[in-house]
Amino acid sequence: MASEIKYRMADAVDILGRTPGVLRAMLHGLPETWIANNYGKDTFSPFDVVGHLLDADEVNWMPRLRMILEAGTRRAFEPFDRYAMYARFRGVDLETLLADFERVRRKNLADLAALELTDGDLERCGMHPDLGEVRAGQLLATWVVHDLNHVHQVAKCMAYQYREAIGPWRPYVGVLPPA
């Protein structure tokens, strides 16, 4: 097994910058059945994932980073509503969501670069309402892992749509639950 990679801002920005294009490549132009279906109770559809990522980019990652830099642990982050996208983006089409996500992500990464964070800045702490004290570097690393988690979730959701169609191969496809 390879050793764990230490957080590097350049790598994080590279991965974060790719997410909108990855989702566009996976979802653009697909029929509604591929983007609206999920893989079970309390799971997100691909549409939900894009809305969730857009909402998080607008109200979570950069606002929390700025709060760490400005207030430290003196003020706790606002709780993040992980399900706000259901009401917020009802009636919006996927192409609009994808375009908005690309635009907001580009701006966030430009804003992040403009902060010119130092290693010392990455060690600065903020106050999470549930987790307690967290470092800026942990927040930024979590942003990357959060993106990757949801890209995986989209792939899992799409694979799930063919769970019965693959017949006897199901035990060989790890993205699906056992039959």
Summary of the structure (lengths in Angstrom):
residues: 179
radius of gyration: 17.9
end to end distance: 29.7
largest distance: 56.8
contacts: 468
relative contact order: 0.17
helix: 62%
strand: 5%
